[in-house]
Amino acid sequence: MNQKTKTCQNCKNDFVIEPDDFAFYEKIKVPAPTFCPECRSQRRMAFYNVLQC
Ligand SMILES: [Zn+2]
């Protein structure tokens, strides 16, 4: 296994990026996320809320 453990820049919790996910991020040339899945979904929700205004 080659999982990457990152620390969330928002809540400072450690989270794991699966090897498959990591390969996907490299493939589409974006950096691996610095936010844990929870914070990312919260940010996404906030983003959608803004759009709906
Ligand atoms: Zn977080």
N, CA, C, O and the ligand as a Tripos MOL2 file, in Angstrom:
@<TRIPOS>MOLECULE
protein
  213   211    54     0     0
PROTEIN
NO_CHARGES

@<TRIPOS>ATOM
      1 N           0.8430   -1.2010    0.0000 N.3       1 MET1
      2 CA          0.0000    0.0000    0.0000 C.3       1 MET1
      3 C           0.8750    1.2460    0.0000 C.2       1 MET1
      4 O           1.9540    1.2560    0.5930 O.2       1 MET1
      5 N           0.4180    2.2650   -0.6490 N.am      2 ASN2
      6 CA          1.1820    3.4970   -0.7670 C.3       2 ASN2
      7 C           0.2840    4.6990   -0.4780 C.2       2 ASN2
      8 O           0.2160    5.6510   -1.2560 O.2       2 ASN2
      9 N          -0.3880    4.6260    0.6420 N.am      3 GLN3
     10 CA         -1.2960    5.7090    0.9900 C.3       3 GLN3
     11 C          -0.5190    6.9310    1.4480 C.2       3 GLN3
     12 O           0.5640    6.8140    2.0200 O.2       3 GLN3
     13 N          -1.0730    8.0820    1.1960 N.am      4 LYS4
     14 CA         -0.4580    9.3280    1.6250 C.3       4 LYS4
     15 C          -1.2780    9.8900    2.7720 C.2       4 LYS4
     16 O          -2.4880   10.0800    2.6550 O.2       4 LYS4
     17 N          -0.6100   10.1510    3.8670 N.am      5 THR5
     18 CA         -1.2940   10.7800    4.9810 C.3       5 THR5
     19 C          -1.0110   12.2720    4.9450 C.2       5 THR5
     20 O           0.1420   12.6980    4.8800 O.2       5 THR5
     21 N          -2.0670   13.0520    4.9860 N.am      6 LYS6
     22 CA         -1.9390   14.5020    4.9670 C.3       6 LYS6
     23 C          -2.6300   15.0700    6.1860 C.2       6 LYS6
     24 O          -3.5030   14.4360    6.7790 O.2       6 LYS6
     25 N          -2.2290   16.2670    6.5480 N.am      7 THR7
     26 CA         -2.9050   16.9610    7.6380 C.3       7 THR7
     27 C          -3.8050   18.0230    7.0430 C.2       7 THR7
     28 O          -3.3700   18.8470    6.2390 O.2       7 THR7
     29 N          -5.0400   17.9960    7.4370 N.am      8 CYS8
     30 CA         -6.0030   18.9640    6.9270 C.3       8 CYS8
     31 C          -5.5980   20.3740    7.3440 C.2       8 CYS8
     32 O          -5.2960   20.6200    8.5120 O.2       8 CYS8
     33 N          -5.5940   21.2930    6.3890 N.am      9 GLN9
     34 CA         -5.2030   22.6730    6.6810 C.3       9 GLN9
     35 C          -6.2950   23.4230    7.4320 C.2       9 GLN9
     36 O          -6.0620   24.5200    7.9390 O.2       9 GLN9
     37 N          -7.4630   22.8480    7.5020 N.am     10 ASN10
     38 CA         -8.5840   23.5120    8.1550 C.3      10 ASN10
     39 C          -8.7720   23.0140    9.5820 C.2      10 ASN10
     40 O          -8.7620   23.8150   10.5170 O.2      10 ASN10
     41 N          -8.9440   21.7070    9.7680 N.am     11 CYS11
     42 CA         -9.2420   21.1800   11.1010 C.3      11 CYS11
     43 C          -8.0410   20.4800   11.7240 C.2      11 CYS11
     44 O          -8.1120   20.0220   12.8640 O.2      11 CYS11
     45 N          -6.9290   20.3930   10.9760 N.am     12 LYS12
     46 CA         -5.6780   19.8070   11.4700 C.3      12 LYS12
     47 C          -5.7650   18.3230   11.7680 C.2      12 LYS12
     48 O          -4.8790   17.7680   12.4160 O.2      12 LYS12
     49 N          -6.8120   17.6810   11.3070 N.am     13 ASN13
     50 CA         -6.8960   16.2340   11.4440 C.3      13 ASN13
     51 C          -6.1060   15.5680   10.3300 C.2      13 ASN13
     52 O          -5.9970   16.1000    9.2250 O.2      13 ASN13
     53 N          -5.5610   14.4050   10.6320 N.am     14 ASP14
     54 CA         -4.8950   13.6400    9.5900 C.3      14 ASP14
     55 C          -5.9360   12.9020    8.7530 C.2      14 ASP14
     56 O          -6.9290   12.3950    9.2730 O.2      14 ASP14
     57 N          -5.6930   12.8560    7.4730 N.am     15 PHE15
     58 CA         -6.5480   12.0560    6.6090 C.3      15 PHE15
     59 C          -5.6760   11.3620    5.5810 C.2      15 PHE15
     60 O          -4.5350   11.7570    5.3400 O.2      15 PHE15
     61 N          -6.2260   10.3290    4.9860 N.am     16 VAL16
     62 CA         -5.4620    9.4870    4.0770 C.3      16 VAL16
     63 C          -5.9720    9.6850    2.6560 C.2      16 VAL16
     64 O          -7.1780    9.7090    2.4120 O.2      16 VAL16
     65 N          -5.0490    9.8250    1.7390 N.am     17 ILE17
     66 CA         -5.4040    9.8450    0.3210 C.3      17 ILE17
     67 C          -5.0900    8.4700   -0.2450 C.2      17 ILE17
     68 O          -3.9570    7.9950   -0.1670 O.2      17 ILE17
     69 N          -6.0900    7.8490   -0.8060 N.am     18 GLU18
     70 CA         -5.9080    6.5130   -1.3790 C.3      18 GLU18
     71 C          -4.9820    6.5920   -2.5910 C.2      18 GLU18
     72 O          -4.9660    7.6030   -3.2940 O.2      18 GLU18
     73 N          -4.2140    5.5370   -2.8390 N.am     19 PRO19
     74 CA         -3.3160    5.5280   -4.0000 C.3      19 PRO19
     75 C          -4.0510    5.8280   -5.3030 C.2      19 PRO19
     76 O          -3.5280    6.5370   -6.1630 O.2      19 PRO19
     77 N          -5.2500    5.2950   -5.4490 N.am     20 ASP20
     78 CA         -6.0410    5.5460   -6.6580 C.3      20 ASP20
     79 C          -6.3520    7.0290   -6.7990 C.2      20 ASP20
     80 O          -6.2340    7.6050   -7.8800 O.2      20 ASP20
     81 N          -6.7520    7.6350   -5.6860 N.am     21 ASP21
     82 CA         -7.0670    9.0610   -5.7130 C.3      21 ASP21
     83 C          -5.8320    9.8690   -6.0700 C.2      21 ASP21
     84 O          -5.8890   10.8130   -6.8590 O.2      21 ASP21
     85 N          -4.7230    9.4800   -5.4780 N.am     22 PHE22
     86 CA         -3.4830   10.2160   -5.7120 C.3      22 PHE22
     87 C          -3.0920   10.1500   -7.1820 C.2      22 PHE22
     88 O          -2.6820   11.1540   -7.7650 O.2      22 PHE22
     89 N          -3.2180    8.9730   -7.7800 N.am     23 ALA23
     90 CA         -2.9250    8.8180   -9.2070 C.3      23 ALA23
     91 C          -3.8590    9.6910  -10.0310 C.2      23 ALA23
     92 O          -3.4590   10.2710  -11.0400 O.2      23 ALA23
     93 N          -5.1070    9.7760   -9.5890 N.am     24 PHE24
     94 CA         -6.0850   10.6040  -10.3060 C.3      24 PHE24
     95 C          -5.6810   12.0690  -10.2620 C.2      24 PHE24
     96 O          -5.7410   12.7610  -11.2780 O.2      24 PHE24
     97 N          -5.2730   12.5410   -9.1060 N.am     25 TYR25
     98 CA         -4.8660   13.9520   -8.9870 C.3      25 TYR25
     99 C          -3.6530   14.2350   -9.8530 C.2      25 TYR25
    100 O          -3.5550   15.2930  -10.4730 O.2      25 TYR25
    101 N          -2.7300   13.2820   -9.8920 N.am     26 GLU26
    102 CA         -1.5450   13.4810  -10.7290 C.3      26 GLU26
    103 C          -1.9190   13.4960  -12.2030 C.2      26 GLU26
    104 O          -1.3570   14.2470  -13.0000 O.2      26 GLU26
    105 N          -2.8760   12.6540  -12.5440 N.am     27 LYS27
    106 CA         -3.3000   12.5340  -13.9400 C.3      27 LYS27
    107 C          -3.9280   13.8290  -14.4390 C.2      27 LYS27
    108 O          -3.6480   14.2680  -15.5540 O.2      27 LYS27
    109 N          -4.7740   14.4410  -13.6160 N.am     28 ILE28
    110 CA         -5.4320   15.6820  -14.0400 C.3      28 ILE28
    111 C          -4.6270   16.9060  -13.6420 C.2      28 ILE28
    112 O          -5.0950   18.0390  -13.7630 O.2      28 ILE28
    113 N          -3.3900   16.6630  -13.1560 N.am     29 LYS29
    114 CA         -2.4510   17.7550  -12.8880 C.3      29 LYS29
    115 C          -2.9630   18.7690  -11.8690 C.2      29 LYS29
    116 O          -2.8080   19.9790  -12.0360 O.2      29 LYS29
    117 N          -3.5630   18.2580  -10.8360 N.am     30 VAL30
    118 CA         -3.9130   19.1450   -9.7310 C.3      30 VAL30
    119 C          -3.1980   18.6330   -8.4840 C.2      30 VAL30
    120 O          -2.9710   17.4300   -8.3500 O.2      30 VAL30
    121 N          -2.8470   19.5230   -7.5860 N.am     31 PRO31
    122 CA         -2.1950   19.0650   -6.3570 C.3      31 PRO31
    123 C          -3.1610   18.2650   -5.5030 C.2      31 PRO31
    124 O          -4.3740   18.4640   -5.5630 O.2      31 PRO31
    125 N          -2.6170   17.3710   -4.7170 N.am     32 ALA32
    126 CA         -3.4550   16.6170   -3.8040 C.3      32 ALA32
    127 C          -4.1330   17.5800   -2.8380 C.2      32 ALA32
    128 O          -3.5510   18.5990   -2.4650 O.2      32 ALA32
    129 N          -5.3370   17.2690   -2.4380 N.am     33 PRO33
    130 CA         -6.0800   18.1840   -1.5790 C.3      33 PRO33
    131 C          -5.4040   18.3720   -0.2300 C.2      33 PRO33
    132 O          -4.7680   17.4570    0.2940 O.2      33 PRO33
    133 N          -5.5460   19.5480    0.3140 N.am     34 THR34
    134 CA         -4.9750   19.8350    1.6300 C.3      34 THR34
    135 C          -6.0580   19.8630    2.7050 C.2      34 THR34
    136 O          -5.7870   20.1420    3.8720 O.2      34 THR34
    137 N          -7.2860   19.5690    2.2910 N.am     35 PHE35
    138 CA         -8.4000   19.5240    3.2310 C.3      35 PHE35
    139 C          -8.9110   18.0970    3.3280 C.2      35 PHE35
    140 O          -8.9340   17.3680    2.3370 O.2      35 PHE35
    141 N          -9.3180   17.7050    4.5180 N.am     36 CYS36
    142 CA         -9.8650   16.3710    4.6910 C.3      36 CYS36
    143 C         -11.2250   16.2810    3.9880 C.2      36 CYS36
    144 O         -11.8460   17.3060    3.7030 O.2      36 CYS36
    145 N         -11.6790   15.0740    3.7130 N.am     37 PRO37
    146 CA        -12.9500   14.9250    2.9970 C.3      37 PRO37
    147 C         -14.0990   15.6700    3.6710 C.2      37 PRO37
    148 O         -14.9570   16.2360    2.9940 O.2      37 PRO37
    149 N         -14.1150   15.6680    4.9950 N.am     38 GLU38
    150 CA        -15.1920   16.3620    5.7070 C.3      38 GLU38
    151 C         -15.1890   17.8530    5.4040 C.2      38 GLU38
    152 O         -16.2190   18.4360    5.0640 O.2      38 GLU38
    153 N         -14.0150   18.4590    5.5340 N.am     39 CYS39
    154 CA        -13.9200   19.8880    5.2820 C.3      39 CYS39
    155 C         -14.1850   20.1950    3.8140 C.2      39 CYS39
    156 O         -14.7610   21.2300    3.4790 O.2      39 CYS39
    157 N         -13.7660   19.2970    2.9560 N.am     40 ARG40
    158 CA        -14.0080   19.5250    1.5330 C.3      40 ARG40
    159 C         -15.4960   19.5170    1.2370 C.2      40 ARG40
    160 O         -15.9860   20.3550    0.4790 O.2      40 ARG40
    161 N         -16.2210   18.5740    1.8310 N.am     41 SER41
    162 CA        -17.6610   18.5270    1.5630 C.3      41 SER41
    163 C         -18.3530   19.7310    2.1880 C.2      41 SER41
    164 O         -19.3360   20.2370    1.6470 O.2      41 SER41
    165 N         -17.8370   20.1940    3.3350 N.am     42 GLN42
    166 CA        -18.4230   21.3920    3.9430 C.3      42 GLN42
    167 C         -18.1900   22.6010    3.0600 C.2      42 GLN42
    168 O         -19.0790   23.4310    2.8670 O.2      42 GLN42
    169 N         -16.9710   22.6890    2.5220 N.am     43 ARG43
    170 CA        -16.6720   23.7950    1.6160 C.3      43 ARG43
    171 C         -17.5470   23.7230    0.3720 C.2      43 ARG43
    172 O         -18.0320   24.7400   -0.1250 O.2      43 ARG43
    173 N         -17.7390   22.5070   -0.1210 N.am     44 ARG44
    174 CA        -18.5600   22.3330   -1.3130 C.3      44 ARG44
    175 C         -19.9900   22.7850   -1.0240 C.2      44 ARG44
    176 O         -20.6170   23.4530   -1.8460 O.2      44 ARG44
    177 N         -20.4960   22.4150    0.1490 N.am     45 MET45
    178 CA        -21.8510   22.8160    0.5340 C.3      45 MET45
    179 C         -21.9440   24.3280    0.5900 C.2      45 MET45
    180 O         -22.9040   24.9190    0.0950 O.2      45 MET45
    181 N         -20.9400   24.9520    1.1970 N.am     46 ALA46
    182 CA        -20.9380   26.4080    1.3060 C.3      46 ALA46
    183 C         -20.9220   27.0320   -0.0790 C.2      46 ALA46
    184 O         -21.5870   28.0350   -0.3370 O.2      46 ALA46
    185 N         -20.1520   26.4210   -0.9570 N.am     47 PHE47
    186 CA        -20.0520   26.9230   -2.3280 C.3      47 PHE47
    187 C         -21.4080   26.8460   -3.0180 C.2      47 PHE47
    188 O         -21.8230   27.7840   -3.6980 O.2      47 PHE47
    189 N         -22.0930   25.7210   -2.8390 N.am     48 TYR48
    190 CA        -23.3970   25.5680   -3.4600 C.3      48 TYR48
    191 C         -24.3850   26.5710   -2.8720 C.2      48 TYR48
    192 O         -25.2290   27.1180   -3.5820 O.2      48 TYR48
    193 N         -24.2690   26.8020   -1.5770 N.am     49 ASN49
    194 CA        -25.1710   27.7630   -0.9410 C.3      49 ASN49
    195 C         -24.9950   29.1450   -1.5490 C.2      49 ASN49
    196 O         -25.9660   29.8680   -1.7710 O.2      49 ASN49
    197 N         -23.7430   29.5020   -1.8150 N.am     50 VAL50
    198 CA        -23.4730   30.7950   -2.4360 C.3      50 VAL50
    199 C         -24.1150   30.8580   -3.8150 C.2      50 VAL50
    200 O         -24.7200   31.8610   -4.1940 O.2      50 VAL50
    201 N         -23.9690   29.7530   -4.5610 N.am     51 LEU51
    202 CA        -24.5230   29.7310   -5.9160 C.3      51 LEU51
    203 C         -26.0440   29.8850   -5.9050 C.2      51 LEU51
    204 O         -26.6320   30.4810   -6.8080 O.2      51 LEU51
    205 N         -26.6570   29.3390   -4.8740 N.am     52 GLN52
    206 CA        -28.1220   29.3510   -4.8340 C.3      52 GLN52
    207 C         -28.6860   30.6920   -4.3980 C.2      52 GLN52
    208 O         -29.8850   30.9300   -4.5400 O.2      52 GLN52
    209 N         -27.8650   31.5500   -3.8810 N.am     53 CYS53
    210 CA        -28.3450   32.8510   -3.4110 C.3      53 CYS53
    211 C         -28.8520   33.7020   -4.5720 C.2      53 CYS53
    212 O         -29.2950   34.8320   -4.3630 O.2      53 CYS53
    213 ZN        -10.5630   18.9970    7.8950 Zn       54 ZN54
@<TRIPOS>BOND
     1     1     2 1
     2     2     3 1
     3     3     4 2
     4     3     5 am
     5     5     6 1
     6     6     7 1
     7     7     8 2
     8     7     9 am
     9     9    10 1
    10    10    11 1
    11    11    12 2
    12    11    13 am
    13    13    14 1
    14    14    15 1
    15    15    16 2
    16    15    17 am
    17    17    18 1
    18    18    19 1
    19    19    20 2
    20    19    21 am
    21    21    22 1
    22    22    23 1
    23    23    24 2
    24    23    25 am
    25    25    26 1
    26    26    27 1
    27    27    28 2
    28    27    29 am
    29    29    30 1
    30    30    31 1
    31    31    32 2
    32    31    33 am
    33    33    34 1
    34    34    35 1
    35    35    36 2
    36    35    37 am
    37    37    38 1
    38    38    39 1
    39    39    40 2
    40    39    41 am
    41    41    42 1
    42    42    43 1
    43    43    44 2
    44    43    45 am
    45    45    46 1
    46    46    47 1
    47    47    48 2
    48    47    49 am
    49    49    50 1
    50    50    51 1
    51    51    52 2
    52    51    53 am
    53    53    54 1
    54    54    55 1
    55    55    56 2
    56    55    57 am
    57    57    58 1
    58    58    59 1
    59    59    60 2
    60    59    61 am
    61    61    62 1
    62    62    63 1
    63    63    64 2
    64    63    65 am
    65    65    66 1
    66    66    67 1
    67    67    68 2
    68    67    69 am
    69    69    70 1
    70    70    71 1
    71    71    72 2
    72    71    73 am
    73    73    74 1
    74    74    75 1
    75    75    76 2
    76    75    77 am
    77    77    78 1
    78    78    79 1
    79    79    80 2
    80    79    81 am
    81    81    82 1
    82    82    83 1
    83    83    84 2
    84    83    85 am
    85    85    86 1
    86    86    87 1
    87    87    88 2
    88    87    89 am
    89    89    90 1
    90    90    91 1
    91    91    92 2
    92    91    93 am
    93    93    94 1
    94    94    95 1
    95    95    96 2
    96    95    97 am
    97    97    98 1
    98    98    99 1
    99    99   100 2
   100    99   101 am
   101   101   102 1
   102   102   103 1
   103   103   104 2
   104   103   105 am
   105   105   106 1
   106   106   107 1
   107   107   108 2
   108   107   109 am
   109   109   110 1
   110   110   111 1
   111   111   112 2
   112   111   113 am
   113   113   114 1
   114   114   115 1
   115   115   116 2
   116   115   117 am
   117   117   118 1
   118   118   119 1
   119   119   120 2
   120   119   121 am
   121   121   122 1
   122   122   123 1
   123   123   124 2
   124   123   125 am
   125   125   126 1
   126   126   127 1
   127   127   128 2
   128   127   129 am
   129   129   130 1
   130   130   131 1
   131   131   132 2
   132   131   133 am
   133   133   134 1
   134   134   135 1
   135   135   136 2
   136   135   137 am
   137   137   138 1
   138   138   139 1
   139   139   140 2
   140   139   141 am
   141   141   142 1
   142   142   143 1
   143   143   144 2
   144   143   145 am
   145   145   146 1
   146   146   147 1
   147   147   148 2
   148   147   149 am
   149   149   150 1
   150   150   151 1
   151   151   152 2
   152   151   153 am
   153   153   154 1
   154   154   155 1
   155   155   156 2
   156   155   157 am
   157   157   158 1
   158   158   159 1
   159   159   160 2
   160   159   161 am
   161   161   162 1
   162   162   163 1
   163   163   164 2
   164   163   165 am
   165   165   166 1
   166   166   167 1
   167   167   168 2
   168   167   169 am
   169   169   170 1
   170   170   171 1
   171   171   172 2
   172   171   173 am
   173   173   174 1
   174   174   175 1
   175   175   176 2
   176   175   177 am
   177   177   178 1
   178   178   179 1
   179   179   180 2
   180   179   181 am
   181   181   182 1
   182   182   183 1
   183   183   184 2
   184   183   185 am
   185   185   186 1
   186   186   187 1
   187   187   188 2
   188   187   189 am
   189   189   190 1
   190   190   191 1
   191   191   192 2
   192   191   193 am
   193   193   194 1
   194   194   195 1
   195   195   196 2
   196   195   197 am
   197   197   198 1
   198   198   199 1
   199   199   200 2
   200   199   201 am
   201   201   202 1
   202   202   203 1
   203   203   204 2
   204   203   205 am
   205   205   206 1
   206   206   207 1
   207   207   208 2
   208   207   209 am
   209   209   210 1
   210   210   211 1
   211   211   212 2
@<TRIPOS>SUBSTRUCTURE
     1 MET1         2 RESIDUE 1 A MET
     2 ASN2         6 RESIDUE 1 A ASN
     3 GLN3        10 RESIDUE 1 A GLN
     4 LYS4        14 RESIDUE 1 A LYS
     5 THR5        18 RESIDUE 1 A THR
     6 LYS6        22 RESIDUE 1 A LYS
     7 THR7        26 RESIDUE 1 A THR
     8 CYS8        30 RESIDUE 1 A CYS
     9 GLN9        34 RESIDUE 1 A GLN
    10 ASN10       38 RESIDUE 1 A ASN
    11 CYS11       42 RESIDUE 1 A CYS
    12 LYS12       46 RESIDUE 1 A LYS
    13 ASN13       50 RESIDUE 1 A ASN
    14 ASP14       54 RESIDUE 1 A ASP
    15 PHE15       58 RESIDUE 1 A PHE
    16 VAL16       62 RESIDUE 1 A VAL
    17 ILE17       66 RESIDUE 1 A ILE
    18 GLU18       70 RESIDUE 1 A GLU
    19 PRO19       74 RESIDUE 1 A PRO
    20 ASP20       78 RESIDUE 1 A ASP
    21 ASP21       82 RESIDUE 1 A ASP
    22 PHE22       86 RESIDUE 1 A PHE
    23 ALA23       90 RESIDUE 1 A ALA
    24 PHE24       94 RESIDUE 1 A PHE
    25 TYR25       98 RESIDUE 1 A TYR
    26 GLU26      102 RESIDUE 1 A GLU
    27 LYS27      106 RESIDUE 1 A LYS
    28 ILE28      110 RESIDUE 1 A ILE
    29 LYS29      114 RESIDUE 1 A LYS
    30 VAL30      118 RESIDUE 1 A VAL
    31 PRO31      122 RESIDUE 1 A PRO
    32 ALA32      126 RESIDUE 1 A ALA
    33 PRO33      130 RESIDUE 1 A PRO
    34 THR34      134 RESIDUE 1 A THR
    35 PHE35      138 RESIDUE 1 A PHE
    36 CYS36      142 RESIDUE 1 A CYS
    37 PRO37      146 RESIDUE 1 A PRO
    38 GLU38      150 RESIDUE 1 A GLU
    39 CYS39      154 RESIDUE 1 A CYS
    40 ARG40      158 RESIDUE 1 A ARG
    41 SER41      162 RESIDUE 1 A SER
    42 GLN42      166 RESIDUE 1 A GLN
    43 ARG43      170 RESIDUE 1 A ARG
    44 ARG44      174 RESIDUE 1 A ARG
    45 MET45      178 RESIDUE 1 A MET
    46 ALA46      182 RESIDUE 1 A ALA
    47 PHE47      186 RESIDUE 1 A PHE
    48 TYR48      190 RESIDUE 1 A TYR
    49 ASN49      194 RESIDUE 1 A ASN
    50 VAL50      198 RESIDUE 1 A VAL
    51 LEU51      202 RESIDUE 1 A LEU
    52 GLN52      206 RESIDUE 1 A GLN
    53 CYS53      210 RESIDUE 1 A CYS
    54 ZN54       213 GROUP 0 **** ****
